[in-house]
């Protein structure tokens, strides 16, 4: 809307044309990466627009498409004109952005000077004073001025992910939050999914995924994090999860500790009555180990409820909850049982 109002004001009220160099170069344009673009506009109006926009020092006018490219620089020894029969090139007489006086202010790169009735000039901030955000392997697919916005895309063979692809800027302010990343398509179309697993960390450029699991699930396997190689896809994943109602606590390692079970909505300990190697094997296998090495009391007394007593397993159960047991007991926490698992052939993360 602001651009439309400014355009009407400039068209109806006029601009001091002494600020425009009327000498146009036919069949040439200045190669500028991201000019401001106005469509369906004539050559003279394109010149007037450039004078009004303080960041503009020259124009490329596409006489075929009637498009006006507002450039923030002029031709020089390192940035010369190139041949293009569709274009006219022209410059303002301003030598730099700071030479544009607008009323009692000097316009900067992020403002517009509008000429009002009686040749009165009004200074309006219209662009963002902060540099655009860089997206690795991304590019800018659209940029607007008045109001300022940038829409991002990805370069060839990369796919975009995120919830916010376009950012906007308040007048003279900062860019809004961007949530957009580019990932190689080999690593985007077939992201490995693990039953009962979740992605706990995902990185881009380079791409990697680290898997985890919810409480009450346990992990098995040798590779929790996978990486992507461009052209080859994801590296092999050796990780899986299964539900667990058993845990080992009181140790600084995963393969030994006091046995605790999740029963009736809470965690509690297991009494040692009738608890032997058959029961220990079931506990350890349910946690991803090949079996048990030892039953132990070295991890001391637990807290809370004692949930199982007189546990009796046949060694072929999936979890300790599949074994016979009693929930009523005459135990104390001094009888809380622990195990040490056999870790032969097991990868410990």
C-alpha positions as CSV (number, residue, x, y, z in Angstrom):
1,X,0.0,0.0,0.0
2,X,2.8,2.4,0.9
3,X,4.5,1.8,-2.5
4,X,1.1,2.5,-4.2
5,X,0.6,5.7,-2.3
6,X,4.1,6.9,-3.0
7,X,3.7,6.1,-6.7
8,X,0.5,8.2,-6.9
9,X,2.0,11.1,-5.1
10,X,5.1,11.1,-7.3
11,X,3.0,10.8,-10.4
12,X,0.5,13.5,-9.5
13,X,2.7,16.0,-7.7
14,X,5.9,15.6,-9.7
15,X,9.6,15.3,-8.7
16,X,12.4,17.8,-9.2
17,X,13.8,16.4,-12.5
18,X,17.1,18.2,-12.0
19,X,18.0,15.2,-9.9
20,X,17.9,12.9,-12.9
21,X,20.5,12.4,-15.5
22,X,18.5,12.2,-18.7
23,X,21.2,10.5,-20.7
24,X,20.1,6.9,-21.1
25,X,22.3,4.2,-22.5
26,X,20.4,2.0,-24.9
27,X,21.0,-1.8,-25.0
28,X,22.8,-1.9,-21.7
29,X,22.1,-2.8,-18.1
30,X,24.0,-2.9,-14.9
31,X,24.3,-6.4,-13.4
32,X,22.9,-6.1,-9.9
33,X,22.0,-9.1,-7.8
34,X,18.9,-7.8,-6.0
35,X,17.5,-4.6,-7.3
36,X,14.2,-3.3,-6.3
37,X,11.7,-4.1,-9.1
38,X,8.6,-2.1,-10.2
39,X,6.4,-3.7,-12.8
40,X,4.1,-2.1,-15.5
41,X,5.8,1.2,-15.3
42,X,7.2,3.6,-18.0
43,X,10.7,4.9,-18.4
44,X,10.1,8.4,-17.0
45,X,8.2,7.1,-14.1
46,X,11.0,4.6,-13.4
47,X,13.4,7.5,-13.3
48,X,11.1,9.4,-10.9
49,X,10.8,6.4,-8.7
50,X,14.6,6.1,-8.4
51,X,14.9,9.7,-7.3
52,X,12.2,9.1,-4.6
53,X,13.9,6.0,-3.3
54,X,17.0,7.1,-1.4
55,X,18.8,3.8,-1.9
56,X,18.5,4.1,-5.7
57,X,21.4,5.6,-7.7
58,X,20.6,4.1,-11.2
59,X,18.0,2.2,-13.1
60,X,17.8,-0.7,-15.6
61,X,14.6,-0.3,-17.5
62,X,13.3,-3.3,-19.4
63,X,11.4,-1.8,-22.3
64,X,10.0,-5.2,-23.4
65,X,8.4,-6.2,-20.0
66,X,8.0,-2.6,-18.8
67,X,9.9,-3.4,-15.6
68,X,12.0,-0.9,-13.6
69,X,15.0,-2.2,-11.7
70,X,16.1,0.2,-9.0
71,X,19.8,-0.2,-8.4
72,X,21.6,0.8,-5.2
73,X,24.9,1.5,-7.1
74,X,26.1,3.0,-10.4
75,X,28.5,1.6,-13.0
76,X,32.2,1.8,-12.1
77,X,35.4,0.2,-13.1
78,X,34.6,-3.1,-11.3
79,X,30.9,-3.2,-12.1
80,X,30.5,-2.2,-15.7
81,X,27.4,-2.4,-18.0
82,X,26.6,-5.5,-20.0
83,X,24.9,-5.9,-23.3
84,X,21.1,-6.5,-23.3
85,X,18.9,-5.2,-26.1
86,X,15.8,-5.2,-23.9
87,X,17.2,-2.6,-21.5
88,X,17.9,1.1,-21.1
89,X,20.3,2.3,-18.4
90,X,20.3,5.7,-16.6
91,X,21.6,7.3,-13.5
92,X,20.6,9.9,-10.9
93,X,22.9,12.9,-10.5
94,X,23.4,11.8,-6.8
95,X,26.9,10.5,-6.3
96,X,26.0,8.5,-3.2
97,X,23.1,7.8,-0.8
98,X,24.2,10.4,1.7
99,X,23.9,13.3,-0.9
100,X,20.1,12.9,-1.0
101,X,18.7,15.7,1.3
102,X,15.0,15.3,2.0
103,X,13.6,18.4,3.8
104,X,15.6,18.7,7.0
105,X,17.0,15.2,6.9
106,X,19.5,13.2,4.9
107,X,18.0,10.0,3.5
108,X,19.8,6.8,4.1
109,X,19.6,3.5,2.2
110,X,16.4,2.5,4.0
111,X,14.2,5.5,3.4
112,X,12.1,7.2,0.7
113,X,11.9,10.9,-0.1
114,X,8.4,11.9,-1.3
115,X,7.8,15.2,-3.0
116,X,4.5,16.8,-1.8
117,X,2.6,19.9,-3.0
118,X,4.7,23.1,-3.1
119,X,7.9,21.0,-3.6
120,X,7.9,20.0,0.1
121,X,9.8,16.8,0.7
122,X,8.8,14.2,3.3
123,X,11.2,11.6,4.6
124,X,9.7,8.1,5.1
125,X,11.5,5.0,6.3
126,X,10.7,2.1,4.0
127,X,13.3,-0.6,4.1
128,X,15.2,-2.7,6.7
129,X,18.4,-1.4,8.2
130,X,19.6,-5.0,9.0
131,X,21.4,-7.2,6.5
132,X,19.4,-10.1,5.1
133,X,19.7,-13.5,6.8
134,X,21.9,-16.1,5.2
135,X,20.5,-19.6,4.7
136,X,23.2,-22.2,3.9
137,X,22.5,-23.8,0.5
138,X,19.6,-21.3,0.1
139,X,18.8,-18.4,-2.1
140,X,16.5,-15.4,-2.2
141,X,13.6,-16.1,-4.6
142,X,11.7,-12.9,-4.0
143,X,12.5,-9.5,-2.5
144,X,10.2,-6.5,-2.1
145,X,10.6,-3.0,-0.8
146,X,8.0,-0.8,0.8
147,X,7.2,-2.9,2.8
148,X,10.5,-4.9,3.0
149,X,10.2,-8.7,2.7
150,X,12.4,-11.6,1.6
151,X,11.3,-15.0,0.6
152,X,13.8,-17.8,0.6
153,X,14.2,-21.0,-1.5
154,X,16.9,-23.6,-1.9
155,X,19.6,-24.1,-4.6
156,X,19.4,-27.0,-7.0
157,X,19.2,-30.5,-5.4
158,X,18.3,-29.1,-2.0
159,X,14.8,-29.1,-0.4
160,X,13.5,-26.5,2.1
161,X,12.2,-27.3,5.6
162,X,10.6,-25.0,8.1
163,X,7.5,-23.1,9.0
164,X,8.5,-19.5,8.0
165,X,9.9,-19.1,4.5
166,X,9.2,-15.3,4.2
167,X,10.6,-12.7,6.6
168,X,9.4,-9.1,7.0
169,X,10.9,-5.9,8.4
170,X,9.4,-3.0,10.2
171,X,10.4,0.4,8.9
172,X,14.0,1.0,9.7
173,X,14.0,-2.1,12.0
174,X,15.1,-5.7,12.1
175,X,14.0,-8.8,10.1
176,X,11.4,-11.1,11.7
177,X,12.3,-14.6,12.7
178,X,13.2,-17.1,9.9
179,X,12.5,-20.8,10.3
180,X,13.8,-22.3,7.1
181,X,16.6,-24.7,6.3
182,X,17.8,-26.4,3.1
183,X,18.7,-30.0,3.1
184,X,20.0,-32.1,0.2
185,X,17.2,-34.0,-1.4
186,X,19.0,-37.4,-1.0
187,X,18.6,-36.8,2.8
188,X,15.1,-35.4,2.7
189,X,12.8,-37.7,0.8
190,X,13.5,-40.9,2.8
191,X,14.2,-39.8,6.4
192,X,14.5,-43.0,8.4
193,X,11.6,-43.7,10.8
194,X,12.1,-45.9,13.9
195,X,9.1,-47.5,15.5
196,X,8.8,-46.1,19.0
197,X,11.7,-43.7,18.4
198,X,11.8,-39.9,18.1
199,X,14.2,-37.4,16.6
200,X,15.9,-35.6,19.5
201,X,18.3,-33.5,17.3
202,X,18.4,-32.6,13.7
203,X,21.1,-30.6,12.0
204,X,21.5,-29.1,8.5
205,X,24.5,-28.3,6.4
206,X,25.9,-30.9,7.1
207,X,22.8,-33.0,7.7
208,X,22.5,-35.4,10.6
209,X,19.8,-36.9,12.8
210,X,20.1,-38.2,16.3
211,X,17.4,-40.5,17.6
212,X,16.1,-41.0,21.1
213,X,13.1,-42.5,22.8
214,X,10.3,-41.6,25.2
215,X,10.4,-42.6,28.8
216,X,9.4,-46.2,29.3
217,X,11.2,-47.2,26.1
218,X,14.7,-48.6,25.8
219,X,17.2,-48.4,22.9
220,X,19.1,-51.2,21.2
221,X,21.8,-50.9,18.5
222,X,25.2,-49.4,17.7
223,X,24.4,-46.2,15.8
224,X,22.1,-43.5,17.3
225,X,23.2,-40.7,15.0
226,X,23.2,-40.9,11.2
227,X,24.8,-38.5,8.7
228,X,24.1,-37.6,5.1
229,X,26.6,-37.5,2.3
230,X,25.5,-35.5,-0.7
231,X,24.8,-37.9,-3.6
232,X,24.8,-40.9,-1.4
233,X,22.0,-40.3,1.2
234,X,21.8,-41.3,4.8
235,X,24.5,-43.5,6.5
236,X,23.3,-46.9,7.9
237,X,21.2,-46.7,11.0
238,X,21.4,-49.5,13.6
239,X,19.0,-48.4,16.3
240,X,15.6,-49.5,17.6
241,X,13.4,-49.1,20.6
242,X,11.2,-51.3,22.6
243,X,8.9,-50.6,25.5
244,X,10.4,-51.1,29.0
245,X,8.8,-51.4,32.4
246,X,12.2,-52.1,34.0
247,X,15.2,-50.0,34.7
248,X,18.5,-50.3,36.6
249,X,19.3,-47.4,38.9
250,X,22.0,-46.4,41.4
251,X,24.9,-47.0,39.0
252,X,26.8,-44.7,36.7
253,X,26.7,-47.4,33.9
254,X,23.7,-48.7,32.0
255,X,24.3,-52.4,32.5
256,X,24.1,-52.8,36.3
257,X,22.1,-51.4,39.1
258,X,19.2,-51.8,41.5
259,X,16.1,-53.3,39.7
260,X,13.1,-51.1,39.5
261,X,9.8,-51.8,37.7
262,X,7.0,-49.6,36.5
263,X,3.7,-50.9,37.8
264,X,0.3,-49.3,38.3
265,X,1.5,-45.9,37.2
266,X,4.7,-45.6,39.3
267,X,8.2,-46.9,39.7
268,X,9.3,-49.1,42.6
269,X,11.8,-51.7,43.8
270,X,11.8,-55.5,43.7
271,X,12.2,-57.7,46.8
272,X,14.9,-60.4,46.8
273,X,12.6,-63.3,47.9
274,X,13.0,-66.2,45.4
275,X,14.9,-63.8,43.0
276,X,17.7,-65.7,41.2
277,X,19.6,-65.9,37.9
278,X,16.5,-66.9,35.9
279,X,14.7,-63.7,37.0
280,X,17.9,-61.7,36.5
281,X,18.2,-63.1,32.9
282,X,14.7,-61.9,32.1
283,X,15.4,-58.4,33.5
284,X,18.7,-58.1,31.5
285,X,17.3,-59.4,28.2
286,X,14.3,-57.0,28.5
287,X,16.9,-54.1,28.6
288,X,18.7,-55.3,25.5
289,X,21.5,-57.4,27.0
290,X,22.1,-61.1,26.3
291,X,21.5,-62.1,29.9
292,X,22.7,-61.6,33.5
293,X,26.1,-62.2,35.1
294,X,25.2,-61.7,38.7
295,X,22.5,-60.9,41.3
296,X,23.8,-58.2,43.7
297,X,22.8,-56.0,46.6
298,X,25.7,-53.5,46.0
299,X,23.4,-50.7,44.9
300,X,21.6,-50.5,48.2
301,X,18.1,-49.6,49.3
302,X,15.6,-47.7,47.1
303,X,12.8,-45.4,48.1
304,X,9.1,-45.4,47.5
305,X,7.0,-48.6,47.1
306,X,8.2,-52.2,46.9
307,X,6.1,-53.3,44.0
308,X,7.1,-57.0,43.5
309,X,7.8,-59.9,45.8
310,X,8.3,-63.7,45.2
311,X,9.2,-63.2,41.6
312,X,9.3,-66.5,39.7
313,X,10.4,-66.6,36.0
314,X,10.8,-69.5,33.6
315,X,13.6,-67.6,31.7
316,X,11.5,-67.4,28.5
317,X,9.5,-64.3,29.4
318,X,9.9,-61.0,27.6
319,X,9.8,-58.8,30.7
320,X,9.7,-59.4,34.4
321,X,6.0,-58.4,34.4
322,X,5.4,-61.6,32.4
323,X,6.7,-63.7,35.3
324,X,4.8,-64.8,38.4
325,X,5.0,-62.4,41.3
326,X,3.1,-60.9,44.3
327,X,2.3,-57.3,45.0
328,X,1.7,-57.9,48.7
329,X,4.9,-58.4,50.7
330,X,6.6,-58.3,54.1
331,X,9.9,-56.9,52.7
332,X,12.0,-53.8,53.6
333,X,14.2,-51.8,51.3
334,X,17.2,-53.6,52.7
335,X,16.0,-56.5,50.5
336,X,15.9,-54.5,47.3
337,X,17.6,-56.6,44.6
338,X,20.1,-55.6,41.8
339,X,21.7,-57.2,38.8
340,X,24.8,-57.0,36.7
341,X,24.2,-57.7,33.0
342,X,26.4,-59.6,30.5
343,X,27.6,-56.9,28.0
344,X,29.4,-59.3,25.6
345,X,28.8,-58.1,22.1
346,X,26.8,-55.1,23.2
347,X,27.5,-51.6,21.9
348,X,27.4,-49.2,24.9
349,X,26.6,-45.5,23.8
